[in-house]
Amino acid sequence: MRKTIFLAMPLLKNERFDDVKLISFGYYFSVKEQTQFGAFAFLLPDDTLAFVFRGTDCSLIGWKEDFNLAYKESTPGQEMSADFVKKQLALFPSKKFRLMGHSKGGNFAVYAASMLSSSQAENLLNVYDDDGPGQNKTVYDSIGHQRIKNRIVHIVPINCIIGNLLNHEDISYAVEADEKTDLFNQHDLYTWKMDGLSFKKTPDVSAISKYIRDSVNELVVNKVKDKEEMETLVDALFDAMEMTGIKNAEHIFSDLPGFLKKYIRSAMKTNKYDKKVLFKVLRYTVDCFTNHWGEYLANSKAEKEALKTRVTYSEIEAY
């Protein structure tokens, strides 16, 4: 939030945004419904609309909704995003519009676009999905999604994790990020590098990103197929977090090794069925990451060779 406030203050004074009008704002947060939703609607100087969806905050409820995407056909937040857009379009039925968001906000933008009617979709210009996780297979294969998929611009950092998960379009392009950041922190937009007014693009995501993508997606799509098991896994994970006294995601990433130790201890105290599912998924996870290890080594080698070539070209250009 501190970085966001520092960004917001100069935006208020920037002439580029003088003629942008905020026309609507939606917000909802519920522990009971495991929902965290936020959205803006803007009227841009070119007389088009922009719907911007908020990503995941640091609350455990926000993160649990992310995990629910893995096995639910829709979440309350996704349905709210579609409803928010439809209500605004009813007020401006003839205007062209764009949808956009980062992280879960990107997922919401794609979901809302997939729920548009055929007539509404005709006015859709683009959907900008900044490192958002993909959709449930039912939504991904739907007629509504197929109708708009070619207008989705899927942007991720070079060491992408979140934007590679579940069912999504091919990555439009990857962005270079601060070398000092680790895999998870590159999800933070503030680490993405700029080249003037555009992102500094890179040819592809890294070998480690592909390794995690293939391993995790095999786990979610092919191994843990049973919806009840997936639901039990997610509930047990977050119950264990509460037992360890975790209040938000920042507490996890500030001391990941410490959290894992606490999590394993608390997981041992769960009921027999939950414990069985947790250890079953742990075994699946090891299998999936082992299965793709050879591919990772090959991709990593190719990545290093490509980097050498790129350095050589740079030296030639400099000469």
Backbone hydrogen bonds, N-H to C=O, Kabsch-Sander energy under -0.5 kcal/mol:
donor,donor_aa,acceptor,acceptor_aa,energy
5,I,1,M,-2.4
6,F,2,R,-2.0
7,L,3,K,-1.8
8,A,4,T,-2.6
9,M,5,I,-1.9
11,L,7,L,-1.6
12,L,8,A,-1.7
13,K,9,M,-0.7
13,K,10,P,-0.6
14,N,10,P,-0.7
14,N,11,L,-0.8
17,F,14,N,-1.6
18,D,15,E,-1.7
20,V,17,F,-1.4
21,K,43,L,-2.5
22,L,20,V,-0.5
23,I,21,K,-0.6
23,I,41,A,-2.7
24,S,41,A,-1.4
26,G,39,A,-2.8
28,Y,37,F,-2.5
30,S,35,T,-2.6
34,Q,31,V,-0.6
35,T,30,S,-2.3
37,F,28,Y,-3.1
39,A,26,G,-2.5
40,F,52,V,-2.5
41,A,24,S,-2.3
42,F,50,A,-2.7
43,L,21,K,-2.9
44,L,42,F,-0.6
44,L,48,T,-3.0
47,D,44,L,-2.1
49,L,96,K,-2.5
50,A,42,F,-2.3
51,F,98,R,-2.7
52,V,40,F,-2.3
52,V,50,A,-0.6
53,F,100,M,-2.7
54,R,38,G,-3.1
60,L,247,K,-0.8
63,W,59,S,-1.7
64,K,60,L,-2.6
65,E,61,I,-2.1
66,D,62,G,-1.2
67,F,63,W,-1.8
68,N,64,K,-2.2
69,L,65,E,-0.9
69,L,66,D,-0.8
70,A,67,F,-1.7
71,Y,68,N,-1.3
72,K,68,N,-2.2
79,E,75,T,-2.3
80,M,76,P,-2.3
81,S,77,G,-1.9
82,A,78,Q,-2.0
83,D,79,E,-2.1
84,F,80,M,-2.8
85,V,81,S,-1.9
86,K,82,A,-2.2
87,K,83,D,-2.2
88,Q,84,F,-1.8
89,L,85,V,-2.6
90,A,86,K,-1.5
91,L,87,K,-0.7
91,L,88,Q,-0.8
92,F,88,Q,-1.3
95,K,92,F,-1.2
97,F,123,N,-2.1
98,R,49,L,-2.0
99,L,126,N,-2.0
100,M,51,F,-2.2
101,G,128,Y,-1.8
102,H,53,F,-0.8
103,S,130,D,-2.5
105,G,102,H,-2.1
106,G,103,S,-1.0
107,N,103,S,-1.6
108,F,104,K,-2.6
109,A,105,G,-2.1
110,V,106,G,-2.1
111,Y,107,N,-2.6
112,A,108,F,-3.0
113,A,109,A,-2.0
114,S,110,V,-2.0
115,M,111,Y,-1.0
115,M,112,A,-0.5
116,L,113,A,-1.1
121,A,117,S,-2.6
122,E,118,S,-0.8
123,N,120,Q,-1.6
124,L,121,A,-1.2
125,L,97,F,-3.2
126,N,97,F,-0.5
127,V,151,R,-2.4
128,Y,99,L,-2.8
129,D,127,V,-0.7
129,D,153,V,-2.7
130,D,101,G,-2.6
130,D,128,Y,-0.7
131,D,129,D,-1.1
131,D,155,I,-2.9
134,G,165,L,-2.7
135,Q,167,N,-3.1
140,Y,136,N,-2.7
141,D,137,K,-2.3
142,S,139,V,-1.1
146,Q,142,S,-2.2
147,R,143,I,-1.8
148,I,144,G,-0.8
148,I,145,H,-0.7
149,K,145,H,-1.4
151,R,148,I,-2.2
152,I,149,K,-1.4
153,V,127,V,-3.6
154,H,152,I,-0.7
155,I,129,D,-2.3
155,I,153,V,-0.7
156,V,173,Y,-1.5
158,I,175,V,-2.0
160,C,157,P,-0.9
160,C,158,I,-0.7
164,N,161,I,-1.3
165,L,162,I,-1.7
167,N,135,Q,-1.5
168,H,166,L,-0.6
172,S,154,H,-2.3
173,Y,154,H,-1.2
174,A,202,T,-1.0
175,V,156,V,-2.1
176,E,200,K,-2.9
178,D,191,T,-2.1
181,T,178,D,-1.7
186,Q,182,D,-1.2
186,Q,183,L,-0.6
187,H,184,F,-1.6
188,D,185,N,-1.6
191,T,188,D,-2.1
192,W,189,L,-1.6
193,K,176,E,-3.1
195,D,198,S,-4.1
198,S,195,D,-1.4
200,K,193,K,-2.5
201,K,199,F,-1.0
202,T,174,A,-2.2
206,S,158,I,-3.0
210,K,206,S,-1.9
211,Y,207,A,-2.1
212,I,208,I,-2.3
213,R,209,S,-2.5
214,D,210,K,-2.7
215,S,211,Y,-2.1
216,V,212,I,-2.8
217,N,213,R,-2.4
218,E,214,D,-1.6
219,L,215,S,-1.8
220,V,216,V,-2.7
221,V,217,N,-2.7
222,N,218,E,-1.9
223,K,218,E,-1.6
224,V,219,L,-2.8
225,K,223,K,-1.7
230,M,226,D,-2.3
231,E,227,K,-2.5
232,T,228,E,-2.5
233,L,229,E,-2.7
234,V,230,M,-2.4
235,D,231,E,-2.6
236,A,232,T,-2.8
237,L,233,L,-2.3
238,F,234,V,-2.1
239,D,235,D,-2.4
240,A,236,A,-2.2
241,M,237,L,-1.6
242,E,238,F,-2.0
243,M,239,D,-2.0
244,T,240,A,-1.6
245,G,242,E,-1.1
246,I,241,M,-2.2
249,A,58,C,-3.0
251,H,248,N,-1.2
252,I,248,N,-0.7
252,I,249,A,-0.7
253,F,249,A,-2.0
254,S,250,E,-1.7
255,D,251,H,-0.6
255,D,252,I,-0.9
256,L,253,F,-0.5
259,F,255,D,-2.3
260,L,256,L,-2.4
261,K,257,P,-1.8
262,K,258,G,-2.0
263,Y,259,F,-3.1
264,I,260,L,-2.4
265,R,261,K,-1.9
266,S,262,K,-2.6
267,A,263,Y,-2.6
268,M,264,I,-1.3
269,K,266,S,-1.3
270,T,267,A,-1.3
275,K,271,N,-2.6
276,K,272,K,-2.3
277,V,273,Y,-2.3
278,L,274,D,-2.7
279,F,275,K,-2.2
280,K,276,K,-1.9
281,V,277,V,-2.6
282,L,278,L,-1.9
283,R,279,F,-1.9
284,Y,280,K,-2.2
285,T,281,V,-2.7
286,V,282,L,-2.0
287,D,283,R,-2.1
288,C,284,Y,-2.7
289,F,285,T,-2.4
290,T,286,V,-1.9
291,N,287,D,-2.5
292,H,288,C,-1.2
293,W,290,T,-1.2
296,Y,292,H,-2.0
297,L,293,W,-2.3
298,A,294,G,-2.0
299,N,295,E,-2.8
300,S,296,Y,-2.8
301,K,297,L,-2.0
302,A,298,A,-2.2
303,E,299,N,-2.2
304,K,300,S,-2.0
305,E,301,K,-2.0
306,A,302,A,-2.4
307,L,303,E,-2.0
308,K,304,K,-1.8
309,T,305,E,-2.0
310,R,306,A,-2.5
311,V,307,L,-2.2
312,T,308,K,-2.1
313,Y,309,T,-2.3
314,S,310,R,-2.1
315,E,311,V,-2.1
316,I,312,T,-2.1
317,E,313,Y,-2.6
318,A,314,S,-2.4
319,Y,315,E,-2.1
